[in-house]
Amino acid sequence: MNVLAFFYFNPMYFIIVGPAILLGIFAQARVKSAYAQGSKHQARSGLSGAETAQRILNVYGVANVGIEPVKSFLGDHYDPKNKMLRLSPDVYHGRSLAALGIAAHEVGHAIQDAQHYAPLALRNGLVPMASVGSQLSMGLIFVGLILSMFMGTAIGTTVAIVGLGMFSLVVLFQLVNLPVEFNASSRARAILLEQGMVTPQENVIVGKVLNAAAMTYVAATITALTTLLYYAYIIFGRRN
């Protein structure tokens, strides 16, 4: 049997992982569409994303977090190590509801950090392990399967199982990441309303943008989980 055909083109891959991949494609399309729609509506408050972020930080008394633009489309993120909120140009300078919603979401992470939100601390702790797992797991599984298929050695299966264990760290990271992201979005919408930065009507549009973004995290988690199940099926199915 051709190992590449077995490893990459096994029909079970499309049965187990395929639906998750399609969900991911749909989620990416939806977030771009929601962002484009939200960008058409200027916030009545007249605030930019950067101004929104700074105002929220001031309200919560978070003084040790900086804000800077980053040249990346939808590359907005909070860096807990350097206490820096990085916003893409359209969000940093933009005054649309999409810009306000995304800026507030990222500030939500800064507030989580300041308030020692446990899932965020756990996620931050998992980042190095998940990164290593992501880099090495597929290689170990691939090498393990080759050894097992061509040499029939138990060592090959063991190597593949080690790779599977490393990939499980990626899955764990994604599972922990979900409540962190959902909590940041709920905080963002509540803060914007409480501080009068958006009206209830505008909040509906902000919600569409943040809900679409949340779907990408759900899709990523399901894809990671089904990928883990697929390789477990391949490894243990051959072992049996």
C-alpha distance (Angstrom), angle and dihedral (degrees) to the residues before:
residue distance angle dihedral
M1 . . .
N2 3.82 . .
V3 3.80 105.5 .
L4 3.80 94.1 -149.1
A5 3.79 91.2 52.4
F6 3.80 90.0 48.3
F7 3.79 94.9 45.9
Y8 3.78 100.2 42.4
F9 3.80 107.3 22.0
N10 3.76 104.7 40.2
P11 3.83 105.1 138.1
M12 3.81 89.5 -135.2
Y13 3.80 88.4 68.3
F14 3.79 90.8 65.2
I15 3.79 91.7 43.8
I16 3.82 95.4 49.9
V17 3.81 103.6 29.5
G18 3.81 101.9 20.1
P19 3.83 97.3 82.9
A20 3.82 90.6 51.2
I21 3.81 91.1 51.2
L22 3.81 90.4 51.3
L23 3.82 89.3 49.2
G24 3.81 89.0 52.4
I25 3.80 91.9 51.8
F26 3.80 90.4 48.5
A27 3.82 91.5 47.8
Q28 3.81 92.4 51.6
A29 3.80 91.1 49.6
R30 3.78 90.9 47.8
V31 3.79 95.0 50.4
K32 3.81 91.4 50.4
S33 3.81 90.2 48.8
A34 3.82 93.4 46.9
Y35 3.81 91.2 46.9
A36 3.80 91.1 49.9
Q37 3.80 91.2 50.1
G38 3.79 93.1 45.2
S39 3.80 90.2 49.5
K40 3.80 90.2 60.6
H41 3.82 91.8 63.4
Q42 3.79 116.4 75.2
A43 3.79 114.9 -148.7
R44 3.80 113.8 -111.5
S45 3.79 89.4 -137.4
G46 3.82 89.0 65.3
L47 3.80 90.8 -138.4
S48 3.78 122.7 145.5
G49 3.78 121.6 -135.2
A50 3.80 91.4 -103.4
E51 3.81 92.0 48.7
T52 3.79 90.4 48.4
A53 3.79 91.3 51.0
Q54 3.81 92.9 48.7
R55 3.79 93.0 47.5
I56 3.81 91.7 52.0
L57 3.82 91.6 47.7
N58 3.81 88.8 51.4
V59 3.81 92.6 49.5
Y60 3.80 91.1 53.1
G61 3.78 93.9 42.3
V62 3.80 93.8 -118.8
A63 3.80 102.0 152.0
N64 3.80 102.2 159.8
V65 3.82 97.8 67.9
G66 3.79 121.5 93.9
I67 3.81 128.7 -156.9
E68 3.78 124.3 -141.9
P69 3.82 137.6 161.9
V70 3.80 119.6 -110.6
K71 3.80 123.8 -161.5
S72 3.78 98.7 -122.8
F73 3.80 129.7 105.6
L74 3.82 107.0 -117.8
G75 3.80 88.1 -11.2
D76 3.80 91.0 133.1
H77 3.78 114.9 145.5
Y78 3.79 145.8 145.2
D79 3.80 117.0 -117.8
P80 3.83 106.4 -151.4
K81 3.81 93.3 -174.3
N82 3.80 94.9 58.2
K83 3.82 95.4 26.4
M84 3.78 90.6 -125.1
L85 3.78 130.8 142.8
R86 3.80 109.2 -150.4
L87 3.80 118.4 -164.1
S88 3.79 129.4 -173.5
P89 3.83 115.0 -116.9
D90 3.81 94.9 -102.4
V91 3.79 90.8 51.6
Y92 3.81 97.7 39.2
H93 3.81 94.6 50.5
G94 3.80 99.7 20.4
R95 3.79 123.1 105.5
S96 3.78 97.4 -164.0
L97 3.80 126.9 116.6
A98 3.80 88.5 -110.6
A99 3.82 90.1 56.2
L100 3.80 93.0 48.2
G101 3.80 93.0 47.3
I102 3.80 95.3 49.6
A103 3.81 93.0 43.9
A104 3.80 90.8 50.1
H105 3.82 90.8 48.2
E106 3.81 91.5 55.2
V107 3.80 91.2 45.9
G108 3.80 85.3 53.3
H109 3.82 86.9 66.0
A110 3.80 90.8 50.3
I111 3.80 89.5 52.7
Q112 3.81 90.4 47.6
D113 3.79 87.7 53.7
A114 3.80 93.5 47.8
Q115 3.81 91.2 48.7
H116 3.82 92.8 45.6
Y117 3.79 93.8 -118.8
A118 3.82 103.0 -162.7
P119 3.84 99.7 -140.1
L120 3.82 89.9 52.6
A121 3.80 91.4 51.4
L122 3.80 89.4 49.1
R123 3.80 91.4 48.5
N124 3.81 91.9 50.0
G125 3.79 89.7 50.4
L126 3.80 91.3 51.7
V127 3.82 95.1 50.7
P128 3.86 97.4 87.1
M129 3.81 93.3 45.0
A130 3.80 93.4 45.1
S131 3.80 89.8 48.7
V132 3.80 92.4 53.6
G133 3.79 90.6 43.5
S134 3.80 91.1 52.1
Q135 3.81 92.3 50.0
L136 3.81 98.9 45.6
S137 3.80 108.2 25.9
M138 3.81 100.3 78.9
G139 3.81 91.8 45.8
L140 3.80 92.0 51.6
I141 3.79 92.7 46.8
F142 3.80 90.8 48.4
V143 3.82 94.1 48.4
G144 3.80 91.1 43.9
L145 3.79 92.6 52.8
I146 3.81 91.9 47.7
L147 3.81 91.3 51.7
S148 3.77 91.2 46.2
M149 3.81 95.5 47.1
F150 3.81 99.2 43.5
M151 3.77 102.9 28.9
G152 3.78 101.2 27.1
T153 3.78 91.3 -139.6
A154 3.78 126.9 153.1
I155 3.80 86.7 -136.0
G156 3.81 89.5 69.7
T157 3.78 92.4 54.5
T158 3.79 90.3 46.8
V159 3.81 91.8 52.0
A160 3.81 90.5 48.9
I161 3.81 91.2 49.8
V162 3.82 90.3 50.7
G163 3.82 88.0 52.7
L164 3.79 89.8 49.0
G165 3.80 89.9 51.6
M166 3.80 90.7 51.5
F167 3.80 91.3 50.0
S168 3.81 89.1 51.8
L169 3.82 86.3 67.2
V170 3.81 87.9 61.7
V171 3.80 89.6 51.7
L172 3.81 91.2 48.1
F173 3.80 90.2 51.5
Q174 3.81 91.2 51.9
L175 3.80 91.9 48.7
V176 3.81 92.0 50.9
N177 3.80 90.7 44.3
L178 3.82 93.4 60.3
P179 3.84 98.7 69.7
V180 3.82 89.7 41.5
E181 3.80 92.3 56.4
F182 3.81 95.7 41.2
N183 3.80 90.7 49.1
A184 3.82 91.6 50.3
S185 3.81 90.6 51.6
S186 3.81 93.7 48.7
R187 3.81 90.0 48.0
A188 3.81 90.1 49.5
R189 3.79 95.3 53.3
A190 3.81 92.7 44.9
I191 3.81 93.0 48.4
L192 3.80 94.1 48.7
L193 3.78 91.2 51.4
E194 3.80 96.5 42.4
Q195 3.79 92.6 50.6
G196 3.81 93.6 45.2
M197 3.78 93.3 -119.0
V198 3.80 90.3 130.5
T199 3.78 132.4 23.8
P200 3.83 122.0 -125.0
Q201 3.81 88.1 -102.7
E202 3.81 91.8 51.4
N203 3.79 89.8 47.0
V204 3.81 89.0 66.5
I205 3.81 90.5 60.2
V206 3.81 92.0 44.6
G207 3.81 87.8 51.5
K208 3.79 92.0 55.2
V209 3.80 91.2 53.4
L210 3.80 94.5 47.6
N211 3.82 94.0 42.2
A212 3.80 90.2 52.5
A213 3.81 89.8 50.5
A214 3.81 89.9 49.2
M215 3.80 90.4 55.5
T216 3.82 89.8 61.9
Y217 3.81 89.5 59.3
V218 3.80 90.9 48.3
A219 3.81 90.4 50.0
A220 3.81 91.9 48.4
T221 3.82 90.7 51.3
I222 3.80 93.7 48.7
T223 3.82 91.2 46.7
A224 3.81 91.8 51.4
L225 3.81 92.0 46.4
T226 3.81 95.2 48.1
T227 3.82 90.6 45.4
L228 3.81 88.5 54.6
L229 3.81 90.3 49.5
Y230 3.80 91.4 48.4
Y231 3.78 95.1 53.4
A232 3.81 91.0 43.1
Y233 3.81 87.0 54.4
I234 3.83 90.9 49.9
I235 3.81 95.6 45.6
F236 3.77 100.1 41.8
G237 3.79 93.6 34.6
R238 3.81 89.8 59.2
R239 3.78 90.7 42.8
N240 3.80 90.7 56.8
